Amino acid sequence: MRFSPAYLLPASAALVALGILTVMSRGASPVLYEVSLVGEASREISVRVKLRRIAQRSSLHVFSRAADLHIQDQIYDVFCDEVPLRMERKRAVAVPENCSVLSWKSRMEVVGEDGILVEQQSFQSAGGEWGLLSGPASLLRFAPVSQSPRLKMTSGDGAVLYKGVLPPTSRPPFFLPFGDWATGHAELQAFKIVYHVDDPAFLGGADPWPEHLSGLKYFAGLLQLAPGDQSLHVVWVGRRDEENNINGAAGERVLLVNYTRNGDHLTARDRMRALFVLLHEQFHQIDPGGGGGESWYGESVSSYYALKALRRQAGETALLDEIWAEFIDIDRPVVHTFRDIERQMASGDRSNSFLVYTQGATFWFALDELISAETGGAESLDDYIGEIKLLRFESGEGSLPAVIRILPASITNDVMLLMEKYVG
C-alpha cells in the first residue's frame, strides 16, 4: 500500500519562508472566495477574490499550500484585474498594491474508468456528476487574516453548492465534496458523519462501515476529545490497481480514502486494506499536530492505532495478519532513524519516507509491549497516548525527559534505548 503523509511542515513555516505579512480585514467583513465550476463537466474551477476587503496591501502575497504537503497544485492563469501575474518558484504570487480583484483558475483531475489515486488534488467524475475541491491544490491563500476567510462555491448554472468558513492555514487541509454523490449517514456520540461514495454498486451501498464507527469511538475515548461540533465527511474513491496502491488524506472535516476496485465487487482482502487506510486517516483527523507537529509522530502513531483498532475488532485473522506483518516487524534492522528520515525529506529525498509508517508502527508496538509486560497487562500505551500526544520528542533537555517521566519508572532505561534506536 502507498500513503501520502498528511502533515510534513507546519503551515507557518511556509509563511516565514515567503516573508508574508499579516493581512488585516477591514471592519467585520471577511475576505470572500468566490469559486465557480466553469460549465458542466468542464474540469475547471474559477476563483475570484475582491481585495477591497483587505485594508493592508503592502507586501501582500498569496501562496499555494501544496508544496508544504508535497503535492502538485492545479493553479494557473493568475490575474490581478486584467493583468497576468507570474507564480514564483515557491508557488507564491506578489500582489500589486492597486489590485482590485485577484483571480485564477484550477484544473481538476478527471476520474475515469480506472478511478483515481487520492493525492489531495481537486477531481471530478468523467460525467461531471460529482467531485472534490481541494484547498491546497486549488486555492491560493493570503497571510493570516483577523477573521477566517469565507468561501462560496457555485455550479455551472449558478446553484450554490457551499457557503461557509475557509479554515486558516494553521489547520489541516480544506476539502469539499460537491455534486451528486451517493451518501450514507451515521451518528456516534457527538459525531455526525456523512459518507460520500463514488460507486455504491461496487461497495454494496453507501452505508457506514461498522468497523469505522467502532474505531472512531475507540480513538475518541483515547484522545479525550472535547465536546462540540464533530461533523465529519468520508469520501470513498475507488481505483483499479493490481498492486493495491491506495492512498488516503485527512482534512479539517473530510477524510479522503481509496479502495481497490478490481473485479466486480470489493473482496474481503481489499476491504480490510481500505479499512486500514480509513482508520489511519481517522486517527490523523482527530489528532492533528500531535507529538508537537513532527511528521514522523503523526504518520507512525496513526499507522499503529489503525492496526490496533482492527485487531481489537477482528482478532487474529489471516487478512489482518498479512497487513500487520507488512508494518510491524520487531526484528527489522533500523538503518535510518526518524530524525534521519526527516532530514532527508527536508532536503527533498523521500526515498525512505515509507519507513515512517512501517518502522513507525513497529516503534509504537514495541513501546506498547514494554508497558503491558511491565504492568502485567494492567496498562498499555492506551493509558498514556493522551498525554504523549501533547509532548514534543526533542532529544537533549527538551521534552524527551517529560515523555520518559509519564511512563512507568521501571521501564525508563528500556524506553530510552527504544527512543535512541528509532527516534534518534
ZAMARGU-4260 file (C-alpha; in steps of 0.2 Angstrom, whole numbers, plus 5000, padded with zeros to 4 digits):
<rodrens>
0) 5000/5000/5000 | 5005/5018/4997 | 5002/5033/5008 | 5004/5052/5007 | 5010/5060/5023
5) 4997/5072/5028 | 5007/5084/5038 | 5026/5087/5034 | 5029/5105/5038 | 5019/5117/5049
10) 5009/5130/5038 | 5018/5144/5047 | 5035/5138/5040 | 5029/5142/5023 | 5023/5160/5028
15) 5040/5163/5036 | 5050/5157/5021 | 5040/5168/5009 | 5041/5183/5020 | 5022/5185/5021
20) 5015/5199/5032 | 4999/5198/5042 | 4984/5204/5032 | 4970/5213/5041 | 4952/5213/5036
25) 4943/5230/5036 | 4929/5231/5048 | 4918/5215/5051 | 4919/5209/5033 | 4930/5194/5030
30) 4938/5190/5014 | 4927/5181/5002 | 4932/5167/4989 | 4920/5166/4975 | 4923/5149/4967
35) 4913/5143/4952 | 4913/5127/4941 | 4915/5133/4923 | 4901/5124/4914 | 4895/5106/4916
40) 4909/5093/4917 | 4922/5107/4912 | 4936/5100/4923 | 4939/5119/4928 | 4937/5129/4943
45) 4937/5148/4943 | 4941/5158/4958 | 4939/5177/4962 | 4944/5187/4977 | 4939/5205/4979
50) 4953/5214/4988 | 4944/5229/4993 | 4940/5220/5009 | 4959/5219/5014 | 4965/5235/5022
55) 4984/5231/5022 | 4990/5229/5005 | 5009/5232/5007 | 5020/5217/5003 | 5004/5207/5000
60) 5007/5189/4994 | 4996/5174/4991 | 5003/5156/4990 | 4999/5138/4987 | 4999/5126/5002
65) 5003/5112/4990 | 5021/5112/4992 | 5020/5110/5011 | 5010/5094/5008 | 5022/5088/4995
70) 5009/5088/4981 | 5007/5097/4965 | 4994/5112/4964 | 4982/5114/4950 | 4983/5133/4949
75) 4986/5143/4933 | 4981/5159/4924 | 4983/5170/4940 | 4977/5188/4936 | 4976/5205/4945
80) 4961/5213/4937 | 4966/5210/4918 | 4985/5209/4921 | 4993/5192/4922 | 5004/5188/4937
85) 5018/5176/4937 | 5019/5162/4950 | 5036/5162/4959 | 5047/5146/4961 | 5039/5143/4978
90) 5022/5144/4971 | 5019/5162/4978 | 5012/5177/4970 | 5016/5195/4974 | 5000/5205/4973
95) 5001/5223/4966 | 4996/5236/4979 | 4982/5243/4967 | 4975/5227/4963 | 4955/5226/4965
100) 4951/5208/4960 | 4963/5193/4961 | 4958/5179/4950 | 4964/5162/4945 | 4959/5145/4938
105) 4962/5127/4943 | 4961/5112/4933 | 4953/5097/4941 | 4958/5079/4938 | 4946/5068/4929
110) 4940/5051/4937 | 4939/5039/4923 | 4935/5021/4922 | 4951/5016/4931 | 4947/5028/4946
115) 4960/5039/4954 | 4973/5038/4967 | 4969/5050/4981 | 4983/5063/4981 | 4974/5078/4989
120) 4970/5086/4972 | 4954/5093/4965 | 4944/5080/4954 | 4928/5077/4945 | 4919/5062/4939
125) 4920/5059/4920 | 4902/5064/4918 | 4903/5079/4930 | 4890/5072/4942 | 4901/5074/4957
130) 4919/5080/4963 | 4930/5087/4976 | 4938/5104/4979 | 4955/5103/4987 | 4960/5119/4996
135) 4979/5115/4995 | 4978/5111/4976 | 4966/5124/4970 | 4966/5139/4982 | 4979/5152/4984
140) 4979/5158/5002 | 4983/5175/5010 | 4994/5178/5025 | 4983/5175/5041 | 4968/5187/5042
145) 4960/5194/5058 | 4945/5183/5053 | 4944/5167/5044 | 4940/5169/5025 | 4924/5164/5018
150) 4920/5153/5003 | 4905/5152/4991 | 4905/5139/4978 | 4893/5138/4964 | 4889/5126/4950
155) 4890/5130/4931 | 4872/5135/4931 | 4874/5146/4947 | 4867/5135/4960 | 4875/5137/4977
160) 4885/5122/4982 | 4893/5128/4998 | 4894/5144/5009 | 4905/5143/5024 | 4921/5147/5033
165) 4938/5143/5025 | 4949/5136/5039 | 4965/5145/5042 | 4981/5138/5035 | 4987/5133/5053
170) 4973/5119/5052 | 4973/5103/5042 | 4968/5104/5023 | 4951/5110/5017 | 4942/5098/5006
175) 4924/5100/4999 | 4915/5086/4991 | 4902/5093/4979 | 4888/5086/4967 | 4878/5071/4967
180) 4887/5058/4977 | 4878/5043/4984 | 4878/5046/5003 | 4876/5037/5019 | 4874/5044/5036
185) 4878/5039/5054 | 4878/5047/5071 | 4890/5042/5085 | 4890/5052/5101 | 4894/5070/5096
190) 4899/5064/5078 | 4888/5067/5063 | 4895/5058/5049 | 4891/5058/5030 | 4899/5045/5019
195) 4901/5050/5000 | 4903/5035/4989 | 4908/5035/4970 | 4902/5018/4966 | 4889/5011/4978
200) 4885/4996/4967 | 4903/4990/4969 | 4904/4994/4988 | 4887/4986/4991 | 4879/5003/4996
205) 4884/5019/5004 | 4880/5013/5022 | 4893/5016/5036 | 4906/5003/5039 | 4903/4997/5057
210) 4922/4995/5059 | 4925/5013/5056 | 4912/5018/5069 | 4920/5006/5082 | 4937/5013/5078
215) 4931/5031/5079 | 4923/5028/5096 | 4940/5020/5102 | 4950/5034/5096 | 4939/5047/5103
220) 4940/5039/5120 | 4959/5038/5119 | 4962/5056/5115 | 4948/5063/5126 | 4940/5074/5113
225) 4932/5090/5119 | 4913/5091/5116 | 4907/5102/5101 | 4904/5101/5083 | 4911/5085/5077
230) 4903/5084/5059 | 4914/5073/5048 | 4913/5068/5030 | 4921/5052/5022 | 4924/5052/5004
235) 4927/5034/4996 | 4935/5034/4979 | 4940/5018/4970 | 4954/5014/4958 | 4960/4999/4948
240) 4977/4993/4954 | 4983/4975/4955 | 4997/4980/4966 | 4984/4988/4979 | 4992/5005/4979
245) 4979/5016/4988 | 4980/5032/4997 | 4971/5042/5010 | 4971/5060/5017 | 4964/5068/5032
250) 4957/5086/5031 | 4949/5098/5043 | 4932/5089/5042 | 4934/5077/5027 | 4943/5061/5025
255) 4948/5055/5008 | 4950/5036/5006 | 4954/5025/4992 | 4948/5007/4989 | 4954/4995/4976
260) 4941/4992/4963 | 4947/4976/4954 | 4935/4963/4948 | 4916/4966/4950 | 4915/4968/4969
265) 4925/4973/4984 | 4935/4957/4990 | 4937/4954/5009 | 4956/4957/5007 | 4954/4974/4998
270) 4940/4979/5011 | 4952/4976/5025 | 4966/4986/5017 | 4953/5000/5014 | 4948/5000/5032
275) 4966/5001/5037 | 4968/5017/5026 | 4952/5024/5033 | 4956/5021/5051 | 4974/5028/5048
280) 4967/5044/5042 | 4953/5045/5055 | 4966/5045/5069 | 4975/5059/5060 | 4959/5069/5058
285) 4955/5069/5077 | 4974/5071/5082 | 4980/5084/5071 | 4998/5091/5075 | 5000/5078/5089
290) 5018/5075/5095 | 5022/5093/5093 | 5019/5093/5075 | 5033/5081/5070 | 5028/5072/5054
295) 5035/5055/5060 | 5024/5055/5075 | 5008/5058/5066 | 5011/5045/5052 | 5018/5032/5064
300) 5006/5033/5078 | 4991/5034/5065 | 4998/5018/5057 | 4999/5008/5074 | 4982/5013/5080
305) 4974/5009/5064 | 4981/4992/5066 | 4977/4991/5084 | 4959/4996/5081 | 4957/4982/5068
310) 4965/4969/5080 | 4953/4974/5093 | 4938/4971/5081 | 4944/4957/5070 | 4956/4947/5082
315) 4968/4935/5074 | 4963/4934/5056 | 4974/4929/5041 | 4969/4945/5032 | 4974/4957/5046
320) 4990/4946/5050 | 4995/4950/5032 | 4994/4969/5034 | 5001/4968/5052 | 5017/4959/5045
325) 5019/4972/5032 | 5020/4986/5045 | 5026/4978/5062 | 5042/4968/5062 | 5052/4970/5079
330) 5067/4961/5071 | 5068/4973/5056 | 5085/4982/5057 | 5084/5001/5060 | 5096/5009/5047
335) 5088/5026/5047 | 5080/5034/5062 | 5065/5045/5061 | 5076/5061/5063 | 5087/5054/5049
340) 5072/5052/5038 | 5065/5069/5042 | 5082/5077/5037 | 5081/5068/5021 | 5064/5073/5017
345) 5068/5091/5021 | 5082/5090/5008 | 5070/5083/4995 | 5075/5065/4997 | 5059/5055/5000
350) 5066/5038/4996 | 5065/5032/5015 | 5048/5041/5019 | 5039/5024/5019 | 5049/5019/5035
355) 5039/5032/5045 | 5024/5021/5043 | 5031/5003/5044 | 5046/5006/5056 | 5035/5019/5065
360) 5021/5007/5068 | 5034/4995/5075 | 5041/5008/5087 | 5024/5011/5095 | 5021/4992/5096
365) 5037/4989/5105 | 5033/5003/5117 | 5015/4996/5120 | 5023/4979/5123 | 5035/4986/5136
370) 5021/4995/5146 | 5010/4979/5145 | 5024/4967/5151 | 5029/4978/5165 | 5012/4981/5172
375) 5006/4963/5169 | 4993/4968/5156 | 4985/4981/5168 | 4991/4995/5157 | 4995/4998/5139
380) 5000/5013/5128 | 4982/5017/5128 | 4983/5024/5145 | 4997/5036/5140 | 4994/5041/5122
385) 4983/5056/5128 | 4997/5063/5137 | 5011/5058/5125 | 5002/5067/5111 | 5004/5084/5120
390) 5023/5082/5121 | 5037/5085/5109 | 5050/5072/5105 | 5066/5083/5105 | 5082/5075/5111
395) 5093/5083/5124 | 5085/5094/5138 | 5069/5097/5129 | 5053/5087/5131 | 5061/5070/5130
400) 5063/5068/5149 | 5044/5073/5150 | 5040/5058/5139 | 5050/5047/5150 | 5043/5053/5166
405) 5025/5050/5162 | 5029/5031/5159 | 5032/5018/5172 | 5049/5022/5180 | 5054/5004/5180
410) 5055/5004/5161 | 5064/5021/5159 | 5081/5013/5153 | 5071/5002/5140 | 5061/5017/5134
415) 5077/5027/5132 | 5085/5013/5122 | 5070/5012/5111 | 5070/5031/5108 | 5088/5030/5103
420) 5086/5016/5091 | 5070/5023/5082 | 5069/5041/5085 | 5087/5046/5085
</rodrens>
